[in-house]
């Protein structure tokens, strides 16, 4: 079998990779970060979010506690009220799942899910707002679009590399897949997590929740413990670094919080 000389393969691959990169649409997040987006439409993202949310509600038991449900909905509504008009106009839907894992999520199309386990670390409405604000941040900053676009771009690039590499195809594709997970997609997710922290903390302050409570929340999370993967393979920033950043940013957001309270934005969710 004829093997393509690597000297000829490299520039050809580089040219095709450049073409793939150029084909991606770009936008800028509210924090000034450049993003690759456009692999799917907003309507498709909303549909995917609705489908995933419906599936979650079918597979996981839902809380029947009216106080818990009203509590979560109150926090979500207060946060959503501070979003841009295009996001406020969505019919936001919430669900509380009977699950001891302290977790929450938000999906395109205005879907918010909260596990009952989150109440063990989010001790008050401000801390719950920090969790939910962070998750809403992923939605409003188009992180799902960005992640799908990056995954599509990576899979296309790996397929082309595999086809061009001939006998080296399997090695390139398999090794490339590992490289994509370790060196491309997951670091991007860490940036998204940090950005969601910025956006969520800002959003909670604008809604009248104390941004300093985001620090307490993550201290509670850290105290809850649990095994963690190595930081370089984690989709979340290092907890101690995260707490320091949240603390520094909270000081700059206190004036926004105080202005929101003075303007009558005083959530009373529980």
C-alpha positions, -999 to 999 in steps of 0.1 A, spaced: 0 0 0 13 34 -10 21 58 19 17 95 15 50 113 24 46 132 57 64 162 41 35 165 17 8 155 41 16 182 67 9 213 46 -22 197 30 -36 189 65 -27 223 77 -46 239 48 -77 219 54 -76 226 91 -74 263 83 -104 260 60 -124 243 88 -115 270 112 -124 298 87 -158 282 81 -168 286 117 -188 317 127 -174 338 155 -189 360 181 -178 377 213 -192 369 247 -202 395 273 -168 391 290 -150 398 257 -140 362 249 -141 351 213 -163 321 206 -168 297 177 -205 291 171 -230 284 144 -230 246 139 -267 245 149 -294 271 149 -309 286 181 -342 268 172 -323 235 171 -306 243 204 -339 251 220 -354 219 207 -324 198 220 -328 216 254 -365 208 256 -360 172 246 -332 167 272 -353 184 299 -384 162 291 -362 131 292 -347 141 325 -382 145 340 -393 111 327 -362 93 341 -357 110 374 -382 114 402 -395 149 408 -399 166 441 -435 169 453 -426 195 479 -445 227 469 -422 248 491 -390 236 473 -406 240 439 -418 276 447 -384 284 462 -365 274 431 -390 291 408 -387 324 428 -349 325 425 -351 316 388 -377 343 381 -357 370 400 -326 362 379 -344 359 346 -359 394 352 -324 408 348 -316 391 315 -318 409 281 -353 411 266 -346 383 241 -338 359 270 -366 372 293 -392 365 266 -385 328 269 -411 307 289 -386 296 315 -394 263 331 -381 248 363 -380 213 378 -367 200 412 -354 165 411 -352 141 440 -315 135 439 -290 137 467 -262 148 443 -257 186 449 -262 197 413 -281 220 390 -283 227 353 -298 251 327 -305 243 291 -312 263 260 -349 271 257 -351 283 293 -350 250 312 -336 249 347 -332 218 368 -321 216 405 -314 185 425 -327 185 461 -291 177 471 -281 213 462 -300 225 494 -273 208 515 -247 232 502 -268 262 491 -279 273 526 -299 303 516 -315 321 487 -284 340 478 -263 308 476 -290 291 455 -289 322 432 -252 317 428 -257 282 416 -286 289 393 -270 322 380 -239 302 371 -260 277 351 -281 304 334 -247 320 325 -239 289 304 -271 294 284 -270 332 278 -233 331 268 -241 304 241 -218 278 257 -239 249 243 -236 263 208 -199 268 213 -194 233 226 -213 217 198 -195 238 172 -161 229 186 -171 192 187 -183 193 151 -151 211 140 -129 186 158 -147 155 145 -145 169 109 -108 177 113 -100 142 127 -120 125 99 -100 145 73 -67 137 90 -76 101 92 -85 99 55 -54 118 44 -30 98 66 -37 65 49 -19 38 69 -16 62 98 -53 69 98 -63 48 128 -34 61 149 -41 97 140 -79 94 146 -75 75 179 -47 97 192 -64 128 179 -95 119 198 -76 117 230 -58 149 222 -91 166 214 -105 156 248 -74 164 268 -61 195 250 -89 212 231 -125 205 243 -120 203 280 -98 234 284 -125 252 265 -150 240 290 -129 253 319 -130 287 302 -168 284 300 -170 275 337 -150 306 346 -170 327 324 -203 313 338 -189 323 373 -184 359 361 -218 361 344 -237 344 372 -222 364 400 -229 396 381 -265 385 374 -272 376 410 -260 411 421 -282 428 396 -312 407 408 -306 418 444 -288 387 457 -256 392 477 -227 383 454 -205 376 484 -226 345 491 -211 329 459 -179 326 479 -198 309 508 -214 286 484 -182 273 470 -167 270 505 -196 248 513 -190 228 482 -154 224 491 -162 213 526 -186 187 512 -155 170 498 -155 142 473 -129 128 449 -117 151 421 -99 143 389 -66 160 381 -71 197 375 -58 195 339 -85 170 330 -113 187 349 -140 208 334 -141 229 364 -115 254 377 -95 245 408 -118 252 438 -94 273 457 -87 295 427 -124 297 420 -130 309 455 -103 336 453 -117 349 420 -153 349 433 -141 368 464 -122 394 445 -151 399 421 -177 401 449 -161 433 462 -165 450 428 -202 438 426 -213 450 460 -223 485 446 -245 468 419 -261 447 447 -267 478 468 -281 497 438 -305 468 431 -317 467 466 -322 505 466 -343 501 434 -366 476 452 -351 444 439 -353 425 472 -360 388 464 -379 370 492 -377 334 481 -370 316 513 
